Amino acid sequence: MARRLLYTLVIAGLGAAAFFLAQPQEPEDLGLVVHVHVRDAADKPLKNAQAERLFDPGWRVVNGDGYRRLTHVRLKADQEKPTAEAVAEAVRVRAPFYTLRRGFEPQVTQRADGAWDARYTLHHHGVLRVHVQGTHLGPVKAYLEPDAKKRWEAMDQGNVARPGAPAAFRIYPGMEEVVVRMIGEPDKDGVIAVATRRHSIKPPGTGHIVEKHLVPDAVTPIVVNVLCDEPRPPTLAGIVTVTELAPGGRRIAHGPASIDDEGMCVVRGVGAGRYELRALPHFLHPSKPVVVDGGASADVRCRPRPWAVLEHPDVDLREFASVVAVRAKDGGSKRRPRGWLPGLATSRIPLPDTGSWNVRIALPGSDATPPVLLAADVVAEAAGPHERPLVGTTEPHGTLTVRTAPEAWTRARGATVTLGRRTKTLLKGLAQEATFKHVRAGTVRVRLEWNDAEAAIRGAEIEVKDGETAEVTLDYEAKK
């Protein structure tokens, strides 16, 4: 009897299970689904890559095609609905000695089924770790010198190494050398006691780590005294270039040191070693290279150049130090002399050498005055001063009006318009356009900056014609 009852219950249970299985099932809720694809720079699958959800830590290995499906991906609290940017922020990927390089953002697109595809391109790299040994000399730090092609990136530890705090860098293929600069920092009294050193390092290969340990040493400044024969110029100011003569014939450039008006220069920050110095005073010919030891002193002699003494009693040139050019009378490219001395009524400008030269100083216009070209022809037969008056000529000019679209003022209350050295302020309801008079004829660039942190800076190039008014309208544009 009991056995018959048991059989009955089993049969009834199986029937109930079959009935349940026969019913239509609700699809499983997978939340936000992201299909992750990880490739290398050659577009090959990264089989050892991993992916994880930002808010559900736990790395998951991709398959042989560099693929992994992530479900129940959560977005940041302030992101109400999925977007390509929100999905990219919610997923992370990694692989040994591979990284998502700066400037190579993931490509995120939505699929027809509502899920998302996220395609990551990771770049292979090596790792350089820089350590700075502790020292009693004073504060010191080390960092990598910039690379124009951006073939290195700082890792999570930061981009500056100090004693007890190393820094790590990703080094991408293509670099022949990595230059690490170690410099002393001012102590509480403003004294720098650690010498500047530039270390050239062979970059690590992809998939490898190089540890570089740097030992600080004390500064041994070099004192340079610039001498010259008569005629003595109005100033001996200029710079001294500094090149370290390192073992193995390597030449390591250091930053230039300044020469004061009396010809004195202190090359600070250098340490023990051999250095090649070359003085480049503005009003003198460059000196011959001089080789000295760190901590030594050296006298260097330079030949004087000719220089122009230009008279301009009606024009104050002290605010226009960057608008002068010198060109040979028989042609050739123009040069912008360094270290010229603009004055109230008289200015002094170094000339490249003896010969015939044309000096031109282009003064921009203002709302009150037109643009003026000051010019003088100087025949320099020998070193020393050559006096000439500057002759002014009014240059072709027109007017430029910068307008703003009316709808832009629904988001901003003010803006600044810049044209060269000139600026004008715009205010909502008061001045919503700017007019610049006496603009030198030719192509000019104008810049508009709204006083709204969310607004992008706008710029435009406009052709200004002599005697005419050019107009341009710049709208509000949000930052991307």
Solvent accessible surface area in square Angstrom, and as a share of the most:
residue,aa,sasa,rsa
1,M,192,0.86
2,A,81,0.63
3,R,173,0.63
4,R,175,0.64
5,L,108,0.54
6,L,104,0.52
7,Y,126,0.48
8,T,77,0.45
9,L,110,0.55
10,V,77,0.44
11,I,123,0.63
12,A,61,0.47
13,G,39,0.38
14,L,120,0.60
15,G,42,0.40
16,A,62,0.48
17,A,48,0.37
18,A,62,0.48
19,F,141,0.59
20,F,124,0.52
21,L,136,0.68
22,A,80,0.62
23,Q,71,0.31
24,P,126,0.80
25,Q,113,0.50
26,E,155,0.69
27,P,117,0.74
28,E,138,0.62
29,D,113,0.59
30,L,49,0.24
31,G,45,0.44
32,L,31,0.15
33,V,17,0.10
34,V,0,0.00
35,H,17,0.08
36,V,0,0.00
37,H,33,0.15
38,V,0,0.00
39,R,68,0.25
40,D,25,0.13
41,A,68,0.53
42,A,71,0.55
43,D,94,0.49
44,K,128,0.54
45,P,46,0.29
46,L,11,0.05
47,K,137,0.58
48,N,80,0.41
49,A,0,0.00
50,Q,44,0.20
51,A,0,0.00
52,E,2,0.01
53,R,34,0.12
54,L,50,0.25
55,F,78,0.32
56,D,43,0.22
57,P,110,0.69
58,G,32,0.30
59,W,78,0.27
60,R,69,0.25
61,V,83,0.47
62,V,7,0.04
63,N,75,0.38
64,G,44,0.42
65,D,98,0.51
66,G,0,0.00
67,Y,62,0.24
68,R,84,0.31
69,R,116,0.42
70,L,3,0.01
71,T,27,0.16
72,H,86,0.39
73,V,7,0.04
74,R,136,0.50
75,L,36,0.18
76,K,83,0.35
77,A,114,0.89
78,D,120,0.62
79,Q,46,0.21
80,E,175,0.79
81,K,148,0.63
82,P,54,0.34
83,T,54,0.32
84,A,35,0.27
85,E,120,0.54
86,A,2,0.02
87,V,0,0.00
88,A,27,0.21
89,E,78,0.35
90,A,2,0.02
91,V,6,0.03
92,R,111,0.40
93,V,24,0.14
94,R,110,0.40
95,A,9,0.07
96,P,84,0.53
97,F,62,0.26
98,Y,42,0.16
99,T,18,0.11
100,L,61,0.30
101,R,43,0.16
102,R,155,0.57
103,G,71,0.68
104,F,92,0.38
105,E,130,0.58
106,P,22,0.14
107,Q,130,0.58
108,V,18,0.10
109,T,85,0.50
110,Q,109,0.48
111,R,91,0.33
112,A,120,0.93
113,D,103,0.54
114,G,36,0.35
115,A,10,0.08
116,W,19,0.06
117,D,19,0.10
118,A,0,0.00
119,R,114,0.42
120,Y,5,0.02
121,T,51,0.30
122,L,0,0.00
123,H,20,0.09
124,H,67,0.30
125,H,7,0.03
126,G,0,0.00
127,V,9,0.05
128,L,0,0.00
129,R,82,0.30
130,V,1,0.00
131,H,47,0.21
132,V,8,0.04
133,Q,103,0.46
134,G,49,0.47
135,T,44,0.26
136,H,173,0.77
137,L,49,0.24
138,G,24,0.23
139,P,56,0.35
140,V,2,0.01
141,K,45,0.19
142,A,0,0.00
143,Y,61,0.23
144,L,6,0.03
145,E,32,0.14
146,P,125,0.79
147,D,25,0.13
148,A,107,0.83
149,K,145,0.61
150,K,159,0.67
151,R,53,0.19
152,W,47,0.16
153,E,12,0.06
154,A,17,0.13
155,M,52,0.23
156,D,141,0.73
157,Q,109,0.48
158,G,32,0.30
159,N,80,0.41
160,V,45,0.26
161,A,0,0.00
162,R,100,0.36
163,P,53,0.34
164,G,82,0.79
165,A,52,0.40
166,P,56,0.36
167,A,1,0.01
168,A,1,0.01
169,F,1,0.00
170,R,45,0.16
171,I,2,0.01
172,Y,3,0.01
173,P,86,0.54
174,G,56,0.54
175,M,26,0.12
176,E,163,0.73
177,E,86,0.39
178,V,1,0.01
179,V,25,0.14
180,V,0,0.00
181,R,51,0.18
182,M,0,0.00
183,I,39,0.20
184,G,6,0.06
185,E,35,0.16
186,P,82,0.52
187,D,52,0.27
188,K,191,0.81
189,D,107,0.55
190,G,53,0.51
191,V,84,0.49
192,I,77,0.39
193,A,28,0.22
194,V,0,0.00
195,A,0,0.00
196,T,24,0.14
197,R,32,0.12
198,R,41,0.15
199,H,49,0.22
200,S,42,0.27
201,I,15,0.08
202,K,173,0.73
203,P,27,0.17
204,P,12,0.07
205,G,43,0.41
206,T,49,0.28
207,G,29,0.28
208,H,116,0.52
209,I,79,0.40
210,V,47,0.27
211,E,80,0.36
212,K,61,0.26
213,H,122,0.55
214,L,2,0.01
215,V,93,0.54
216,P,12,0.08
217,D,47,0.24
218,A,47,0.36
219,V,36,0.21
220,T,41,0.24
221,P,54,0.34
222,I,0,0.00
223,V,57,0.33
224,V,1,0.00
225,N,46,0.24
226,V,2,0.01
227,L,57,0.28
228,C,23,0.14
229,D,74,0.38
230,E,140,0.63
231,P,47,0.29
232,R,116,0.42
233,P,7,0.04
234,P,58,0.37
235,T,9,0.05
236,L,2,0.01
237,A,22,0.17
238,G,5,0.05
239,I,46,0.24
240,V,1,0.00
241,T,50,0.29
242,V,3,0.02
243,T,23,0.13
244,E,18,0.08
245,L,55,0.27
246,A,10,0.08
247,P,120,0.75
248,G,85,0.82
249,G,68,0.66
250,R,104,0.38
251,R,144,0.52
252,I,12,0.06
253,A,60,0.47
254,H,20,0.09
255,G,42,0.40
256,P,89,0.56
257,A,15,0.12
258,S,88,0.57
259,I,7,0.04
260,D,70,0.36
261,D,87,0.45
262,E,125,0.56
263,G,0,0.00
264,M,85,0.38
265,C,2,0.01
266,V,46,0.26
267,V,5,0.03
268,R,180,0.66
269,G,12,0.12
270,V,3,0.02
271,G,0,0.00
272,A,67,0.52
273,G,35,0.34
274,R,117,0.43
275,Y,0,0.00
276,E,37,0.17
277,L,1,0.01
278,R,102,0.37
279,A,1,0.01
280,L,52,0.26
281,P,4,0.03
282,H,43,0.19
283,F,1,0.00
284,L,1,0.00
285,H,22,0.10
286,P,55,0.35
287,S,4,0.03
288,K,171,0.73
289,P,77,0.49
290,V,42,0.24
291,V,63,0.36
292,V,15,0.09
293,D,66,0.34
294,G,18,0.17
295,G,48,0.47
296,A,40,0.31
297,S,82,0.53
298,A,13,0.10
299,D,95,0.49
300,V,4,0.02
301,R,137,0.50
302,C,3,0.02
303,R,153,0.56
304,P,14,0.09
305,R,54,0.20
306,P,1,0.01
307,W,11,0.04
308,A,0,0.00
309,V,14,0.08
310,L,0,0.00
311,E,73,0.33
312,H,6,0.03
313,P,108,0.68
314,D,137,0.71
315,V,42,0.24
316,D,54,0.28
317,L,0,0.00
318,R,140,0.51
319,E,127,0.57
320,F,38,0.16
321,A,58,0.45
322,S,85,0.55
323,V,29,0.17
324,V,3,0.02
325,A,11,0.08
326,V,1,0.00
327,R,88,0.32
328,A,26,0.20
329,K,105,0.45
330,D,137,0.71
331,G,33,0.31
332,G,57,0.55
333,S,91,0.59
334,K,102,0.43
335,R,131,0.48
336,R,138,0.50
337,P,26,0.17
338,R,180,0.66
339,G,31,0.30
340,W,15,0.05
341,L,67,0.33
342,P,35,0.22
343,G,14,0.13
344,L,109,0.54
345,A,42,0.32
346,T,46,0.27
347,S,0,0.00
348,R,86,0.31
349,I,0,0.00
350,P,4,0.02
351,L,0,0.00
352,P,22,0.14
353,D,65,0.34
354,T,65,0.38
355,G,31,0.30
356,S,49,0.31
357,W,21,0.07
358,N,26,0.13
359,V,0,0.00
360,R,98,0.36
361,I,0,0.00
362,A,36,0.28
363,L,18,0.09
364,P,49,0.31
365,G,7,0.06
366,S,44,0.28
367,D,67,0.35
368,A,88,0.68
369,T,74,0.43
370,P,41,0.26
371,P,0,0.00
372,V,37,0.21
373,L,27,0.13
374,L,8,0.04
375,A,26,0.20
376,A,8,0.06
377,D,59,0.31
378,V,1,0.01
379,V,92,0.53
380,A,2,0.01
381,E,148,0.66
382,A,58,0.45
383,A,39,0.30
384,G,1,0.01
385,P,76,0.48
386,H,40,0.18
387,E,122,0.55
388,R,107,0.39
389,P,71,0.45
390,L,20,0.10
391,V,98,0.56
392,G,45,0.43
393,T,82,0.47
394,T,79,0.46
395,E,35,0.15
396,P,75,0.47
397,H,47,0.21
398,G,5,0.05
399,T,32,0.19
400,L,0,0.00
401,T,8,0.05
402,V,0,0.00
403,R,87,0.32
404,T,13,0.08
405,A,12,0.10
406,P,106,0.67
407,E,110,0.49
408,A,2,0.02
409,W,8,0.03
410,T,110,0.64
411,R,142,0.52
412,A,4,0.03
413,R,169,0.62
414,G,2,0.02
415,A,5,0.04
416,T,54,0.31
417,V,0,0.00
418,T,36,0.21
419,L,13,0.07
420,G,68,0.66
421,R,133,0.49
422,R,40,0.15
423,T,86,0.50
424,K,54,0.23
425,T,88,0.51
426,L,1,0.00
427,L,81,0.41
428,K,87,0.37
429,G,64,0.61
430,L,148,0.74
431,A,41,0.32
432,Q,63,0.28
433,E,79,0.36
434,A,4,0.03
435,T,52,0.30
436,F,0,0.00
437,K,103,0.44
438,H,42,0.19
439,V,8,0.04
440,R,72,0.26
441,A,36,0.28
442,G,26,0.25
443,T,88,0.51
444,V,27,0.16
445,R,144,0.53
446,V,0,0.00
447,R,105,0.38
448,L,0,0.00
449,E,76,0.34
450,W,11,0.04
451,N,104,0.53
452,D,39,0.20
453,A,81,0.63
454,E,111,0.50
455,A,7,0.06
456,A,22,0.17
457,I,87,0.44
458,R,61,0.22
459,G,31,0.30
460,A,21,0.16
461,E,119,0.53
462,I,20,0.10
463,E,96,0.43
464,V,1,0.01
465,K,117,0.50
466,D,87,0.45
467,G,71,0.68
468,E,97,0.44
469,T,81,0.47
470,A,16,0.12
471,E,105,0.47
472,V,28,0.16
473,T,83,0.48
474,L,7,0.03
475,D,51,0.26
476,Y,24,0.09
477,E,67,0.30
478,A,43,0.33
479,K,124,0.53
480,K,232,0.98
